[in-house]
Structures are given as structure tokens and as C-alpha cells.
């Protein structure tokens, strides 16, 4: 069952029945049958449709933001920001898609060849709830331009977002059978991946979901892209303005109520400024990030996406304290609704669960580093490898440290974030493949070699 439960109030708003087995099979048949005609339309025609989709997303920004607030508790301003990057993504691939798909001549021994860039078929997209529109856009926009067709399974708490996205794409000119939304359940995923008509799968979600989907996809020899969890380090080497650094890093962590895969979750601060950083961060978190209605523009800390999510994060914090961590601020559940106080933890050590696990909520863990080498050691001591950031006054030093961090993305004097023209993805247990930028259109691409003579 797909359910909309207002996380600010804990009230059930809507329920949607799962697609039946027959409906899922029919949906697979539709996207498979639509593929030959869609790929033959030509990249310029497909890019024009994607450009119109960008315009329609922009026109419906207020509606989409309000839907996200209702479904998963996102603050309205953050919802509008999310739609903004969705528009950027569709515009980017509409504008750059034709050039990215141009034939690539190569010289070979004894002759010449060309590499053509085409689609591979019907794809399954499995999307999460934390960014209901953005996560879909970064998978859908490049693949529509490339010529693939799409069966989309959204998160079970986002049926309204799922419907709205499908409506916008169809209104823009995407044929009804080229993009099909399904309310399939998780238990139906193995059968979809086993179907020979599905050529690949992209999943954004939890580590466990990624393991399950990767196993099924591998068993059926399906191309896979996975964007999973992260426990991103944020290293503070030094600063000219500690208050500015504290406020900026707190903002990066608390964005989307801490429910971002690539949010900085582990602040690693050099010892000479550690104590003052922790004091000021604790004050900032306590005084600024106060819970409120996500529909109120004044609110800084909305609810988490669900009561179950809030309970899980509260339990992780309690377990950390039980194992010896110091609770500097917050940690308490607030009801009604799915609220958790903004939280600061210190003195977390490798023998505690919180040291290695991802905490997906408004929780900051701060570590003291003896020196630059120790900071890098702490940063890399994680099973994840999505993103990281380095903060400091010396650009050469920042770059030197960034080069030593094991992650798919590193930002200097900024954290997290995403933009249409910058590849996004991780290593280790944070996933496989890349989305966005030039790399994002290549994952489900057939790079065909044609020898000319």
C-alpha cells in the first residue's frame, strides 16, 4: 500500500493500492513496446520534449513543493529549491544532450572507426522519498534524451509526487508508454528485474535496498546504477571566521532535516579549534533549529519523513549515549508528528555503532583531529564513500587534503549540494555509477563501435 501520512501531524491523508501483478506486467509491456519508436525519434526531438518538461516543472513549482511538504515533511522553501534544480537538470540535458550523443570518430590501426552513442532499452527506476522530484529528474532526464524508456517505481510515501511527475512529462510530450509510473510493491521488484524486457535498473535508496536490487540485477545480467547511503566527513582545518564556519556547516547538516545521502554527517575539527567549534555549534543548533510546521516559512527544523524514521534516529542517538557518547544537545522525540530535536554528539569512538552507521536525521557528530593526517584517517574510516568536504583558508592545503579522501565527490569550503552539470556518485558501500553531468547520460548507453574501413 502507498500511503500519504502528514508527518507534521501524524494524520493519514490518502492510501493508494499497489499495482497488481497483471498491471505490472502490462506496464513492462508498454515501455518495452514503446522503445523502438522513441529511439527513432532522434535526439533533437527528444531534447525538445525534455525542454518543455523543464518549463512545466517550473510552472508547477508551488504545487510540487506543497506536495513534498505533505508527503515527507520538507520545508516549503526547500521544496521550491528542489524543483529549481529539477528544472536545471531537464534544461541541461535538453541543451547539451545532442552534443553529448554525437558520434565519436577514432583512429585505429589499419583504418578508422566511429563510436555511436545510443540507448539500451526499457529501464526500471526505483526512487526514494527524501527528494521526491530531484531524484527522479536526475535519472529520467538524461535517459529520455538518450532514447531509453522508463518504468518508474517511487517510494511508498510519495504517490502524489509520482502522479504529478508523470502528468508533467506526458503534458510535455513524452508518450504515455515511454514513461509509465507503477505503484508496484518492493516484493514485485525481483519479477520485474527477471523480465527480459527490462534492460537495466537505477536505484537510489538504502544500503540494504541496494544490496537486494544488485543481487537480483546481477542474477539477471542487468546493468545497474546504485546511489546508496553516505556518512560524509566534513573536515575543518582552520577558519578566519568561526561563527560563519559553524553556521555554514550546521546548515549543510540540517538541510532537509538531515535526510540527505550526501549531507556532512561527521564533523572532523582540528584540535586547536575543536572545543570552541563544539560550543558554538551546540549553541547554534539549540537556539536556531527549533521544530515547527514545515508549511510555515519561519520553521527551521521540520519533521522527519515519518514517525518510524524519527523513532529510528532517536534510537540510534540513545544507543550512542548508552555506549558512552556525550550528548551535547537534543536527542528527544517530539510528538505529535515525526519530530526529533536537533542533536549534537561528541566522544563517539570506533567501538560504538554510531561511529560507522549512517544517521539519517538532524544529528551532528563532531570528532577532534590531532592534525591533518589524523583528520584524513578519520574521514576515510568509514564503509561509505559518497561525498566529503574540506574547509580551510589555504586553497593548496584544502586541495591536498581533498586528494587524500576516499569519496566520489569532494567539495572545498562548501558541503553537499548538487548541480546539473556536475557528476554525482560514490564509491565503497555508497553505490555504483554516476548521475548528472556528462557522465549521467552514459550509464545506460550503448557505445557501439563501427569500423569504417
Secondary structure as GFF3:
##gff-version 3
##sequence-region A 1 453
A	DSSP	beta_strand	2	6	.	.	.	ID=ss1
A	DSSP	beta_strand	11	16	.	.	.	ID=ss2
A	DSSP	alpha_helix	21	40	.	.	.	ID=ss3
A	DSSP	alpha_helix	43	59	.	.	.	ID=ss4
A	DSSP	alpha_helix	61	72	.	.	.	ID=ss5
A	DSSP	alpha_helix	76	100	.	.	.	ID=ss6
A	DSSP	beta_strand	104	108	.	.	.	ID=ss7
A	DSSP	beta_strand	111	119	.	.	.	ID=ss8
A	DSSP	beta_strand	122	126	.	.	.	ID=ss9
A	DSSP	alpha_helix	134	146	.	.	.	ID=ss10
A	DSSP	beta_strand	149	153	.	.	.	ID=ss11
A	DSSP	alpha_helix	159	172	.	.	.	ID=ss12
A	DSSP	beta_strand	179	182	.	.	.	ID=ss13
A	DSSP	three_ten_helix	186	188	.	.	.	ID=ss14
A	DSSP	alpha_helix	189	194	.	.	.	ID=ss15
A	DSSP	beta_strand	198	204	.	.	.	ID=ss16
A	DSSP	alpha_helix	207	219	.	.	.	ID=ss17
A	DSSP	beta_strand	223	227	.	.	.	ID=ss18
A	DSSP	beta_strand	232	236	.	.	.	ID=ss19
A	DSSP	alpha_helix	242	254	.	.	.	ID=ss20
A	DSSP	three_ten_helix	255	258	.	.	.	ID=ss21
A	DSSP	beta_strand	264	270	.	.	.	ID=ss22
A	DSSP	alpha_helix	271	288	.	.	.	ID=ss23
A	DSSP	alpha_helix	307	322	.	.	.	ID=ss24
A	DSSP	beta_strand	326	329	.	.	.	ID=ss25
A	DSSP	beta_strand	333	334	.	.	.	ID=ss26
A	DSSP	beta_strand	339	340	.	.	.	ID=ss27
A	DSSP	beta_strand	343	346	.	.	.	ID=ss28
A	DSSP	alpha_helix	353	356	.	.	.	ID=ss29
A	DSSP	beta_strand	363	369	.	.	.	ID=ss30
A	DSSP	alpha_helix	372	380	.	.	.	ID=ss31
A	DSSP	beta_strand	384	385	.	.	.	ID=ss32
A	DSSP	beta_strand	387	391	.	.	.	ID=ss33
A	DSSP	alpha_helix	395	403	.	.	.	ID=ss34
A	DSSP	beta_strand	409	412	.	.	.	ID=ss35
A	DSSP	beta_strand	427	428	.	.	.	ID=ss36
A	DSSP	beta_strand	431	432	.	.	.	ID=ss37
A	DSSP	three_ten_helix	438	441	.	.	.	ID=ss38
A	DSSP	beta_strand	445	451	.	.	.	ID=ss39
###
